[in-house]
């Protein structure tokens, strides 16, 4: 699979296929289904400095061609991840990202300091979390706010740093430029799109928090457009995600400018779907006589 290799952030990926944060846990359940070493990488479940029990009530809700979730960042916290989850993840023989979120700058800083002293390969910084010091506005909405948090994290982070962008940003191209200027080694996009579902029989919102994150095939055209917009503005690698279900979807994201991609909702539908995607991607490249993914990256 040499022709599927991808280089980004100073790391060599055996292929561009990563398991997306929030849809793969820490890989343990999936490792019982297939050999995770075939993946280019795994992004951990979203981590916060301290453990979180997550949201109450309904957490998942299917929609036509999509899935809504309101998990609420349920996770064991950074310390437990380092002690219990990371050692097992490192046995999967693939690139491991720690996805880190926070509700204030101090949360990010302390989490980064802890991850610096581990053998995790890279950090995916989730700036879609609400900044409690800014009235609940996400760090990833305004480019100026994103620049400040990313630049401060960059100064202390010893790991390759990929910043995950929110589709709710005021301006995706500006946000991408700001993150690059702040020192990000790569950006990933998109995170879920804010959405709503209503229970008409009980006359109330399905989710206790009213709004939830929408993912799946229905968001792919939006994600593809945003990746394309960002790719035209930055010189750092882009990891594209949002509704990827097939190798054709992967090719589209790469042609739009992505170096890596993440598989998310598809893991719920077919837990070993990464095998199909990687095999079909190899077949496509062979059939099209493409020697390297670099030949088609960003050609649109």
Secondary structure, DSSP 8 states (H G I E B T S, - for coil): -GGG-EEETTEEESSSEEE-TTSSTTSHHHHTTS-GGGSSEEE-S-B-SS-B----S--EEEETTEEEE-----B--HHHIIIIIHHHHGGG-SEEEEEE--SSHHHHHHHHHHHHTS---EEEEETTSEEGGGTTEETTTSHHHHHHHHHHHHHH--SEEEEE--TTSS-HHHHHHHHHHTT-SEEEE---EEEE-EETTTTEESSTTSEEEEESGGGHHHHHHHHHHHHTT-SSEEEEESS--SHHHHHHHHHTT-SEEEE-THHHH-TTHHHHHHHHHHHHHHHTT-S-GGGTTT--
